[in-house]
């Protein structure tokens, strides 16, 4: 077997632009693995394109829109990890790559892809055409995704290929939005080491990356090994405050408030009489001062924002080994082994709000009210250190296959096994133990049955402001009610696959080819919560039952390639998948056509259906997440525990996708590519929007749990589940153009890449029909959807020198959480919604080949560059942390340098 690299004329032109540009290239044929086989007594080169199982002659042009980012383009944008690549892609929106505790509670240290904003679980991520296990810890929405931070070292990646028109007909139900295939280097001889250092403009935001690559090839095989180590220091909100104080202020603080029974008025929240503002609190009066003599009605707010992270404290180790061996009978054996170890620590407040309304008894020695009162606050607040949350993710993957060449085609059998172990730890207050401490029975050595409140081993916990002065709390009593929720999760994937591709009959312009295959995969997921969490012992994260489930999926697929004429090619594909049980089976077809009208102009089109089954987590799982919600009754914004339970009555979701596009190359070194895409979903599986549930009936006592008054008290918890939403439709246009200009000063290549989202219509079960394009979609099932994203690049190369300039644009969009005047949107904004500003950033890079300059045997390439050179703030949102973590980067200016040495 032998390999080569091939491009069409258009792809070659765009690839030249990519040499110093990160922008996507629509490649009618991308760089492909080429297999030589004997046919009609002569050698014919065959290629395998992502998005097809049929290997065809070199002049074939894929009818599916295929975007390619090669390793040179990856280096040119200063990417330190895969998230740095995907965040620049205009087709990616709504990915969760920031450690945002407010919308991404337990997945710090991970990264993912969200093509078209269809969900982080709707894009199939492949490594060398084979599957990778999903992360065992789901998102807040209950989605298990492939963690791109745990794939392979960046130094081993040769290119990334993206099929953007949906690919379920070939790859299965999780390829709804498309396929992203990361392809590693092949047949590499030599060794390379690189060192990266990056320093940010805000806080102690530094990043170090060390990578190594080694490879060797022989007459019958090759071996490749790579390893990388990354260390990233954190950036806290206190280092770069993008939010207003009120955006990160909780009504539950310490000093706290207490629900006190006032004659003739009922239970009212009363600010701690011993003090609030003087101990760092923010008084929020709900009635004029003096309404109740000696007491203030309201809450003592706590600014928790400064404790949280924009960038987590992270360390990563990735390793990858690949070996190939070709036997004498044209059979090639390939094996891959990869391991990743990721650790992250995300900042958090000193303690979470206590959402269980514990009672401070009338006999508490510090109680000034003369009656038992309900505590509304947190155990620790101002003056205490933050409590971080920690994640530990370990991923192992093994894949092996045999490939063989026949007289008329090709066959392959493969086995893949991948496992992700994910450990999440977060401290919280224990419900029963905290209540006992308020009763004076606190302390690990206190016997709550035989003990006497406040005597011997039994102590009172003082929740009042006197704890800052005359009556401080002991570590003994605080430790007795402090626990750690531990979630030990495991995801396991096992895949057996076999397929063959062969010619079936000859047509006037070539051979019709057929590929057929079968696949069996088993997906397992378990989440083992600690014993305290199993008992719902925590006051804020509450807890959860354990999860243990699996799915067995059988599939058969086929693909027919028809060269109808020299200028017209057709692809027909179909896949049958059987999940068994209540989910059942599906048949999904795809039709794709490409037509070369002239040497300069070609057309393509495709239409396909897809089927996304409920996952183990969605059907049998459940979790408690922390979300910021607006209470229509109180008119206040607060953190609320959202308890989501699985739904075994879920139906699979179905979709139809189509794409129409063209390629135009009017003259050499100039190209234009344009595609119109459309995805329409029915029975979309979504987590009910907690805000919408709250808005629908804020007095539903089964689903809304409040402190004090069950109808009018502050919201503590919202109970929801996963449901089949009615419909979602999104459409838009992708465009890319580039022009290479050769001058006596070197070659200049300007390029422009963009995505315009024309439609993002949602039919939400709670929120109703939503026009989500150009909207943040905070109050519905969608994700932030700016209408226009564009990247402009200018690349220059002259002998040993190269430079790049990138201008990135994200259009403005409406924030449905807030009104135009900055007030909270409670359902009626008279002046319209708040507009999130458009955003423009500038990146630049320069590199020089010192090895060529000094004529050394080794290659020494030095690179310096900057991201967001003008340190532009992300557009402000009136929300926790002050920016949209699913759209913008909070880090500000980043300056980096790299030394790469190749032996």
Secondary structure, DSSP 8 states (H G I E B T S, - for coil): --------HHHHHHHHHHTT----EE-SS-S-EEEEEEETTEEEEEEE-TT-S--EETT---SS-EEEEEHHHHHHTT-SSHHHHHTT-TTB-S---S--TTTSTT-TT-----BTTS-TTSEEEEETTEE----SS--TTS-----GGGS--GGGEEEEEEE-S--HHHH-GGGSSEEEEEEE--S--EEEEEEEEEEESSSS-EEEEEEEEEEEE-SSEEEEEEEEEEEE--EETTTS--S-GGGGEES--SS-EEEEEETTTEEEEEE-TT-SGGGT-EEEESS-TTSBTTB-BEEEEEE-GGGSEEE-EEEEEEEEEEEEEE-TTSEEEEEEEEEEEEEEEE---SS-B--S--EE-TT-TT--SSS-EEEESBSS-TTS----EEEEEEEEEEEEEEEEE-SSEEEEEEEEEEEEEEEEEEEEEBHHHHHHHHTT-BSTT--TTT--TTSTT-B----SGGGGTTS---HHHHHHTEEEEEEEEEEEEEEEEEEEEEEEEEETTEEEEEEEEEEEEEEEEEEEE-HHHHTT-BSSS-----EEEEEEEEEEEEEEEEE-SSSEEEEEEEEEEE--TTT-EEEEEEEEEEEE-SSSEEEEEEEEEEEE---HHHHH-EEEEEEEEEETTTTEEEEEEEEEE--TT---EEEEEEEEEEEEEEETTEEEEEEEEEEEEEEEEEE--HHHHHHH-TT-TTTEEESSSTTTS-EEEEEEEEEEEEEEEEEEEEEEEEEEEEETTEEEEEEEEEEEEEEEEEEETTTEEEE-TTB--TTSS---B-SEEEEEEEEEEETTEEEEEEEEEE--EEEEEEETTS-B-SS--TT-EEEE--EEEEEEEEEEEHHHHTT-SSEEEEEEEEESTT-------SSGGGS-TTT---S--EEEEEEEEE-
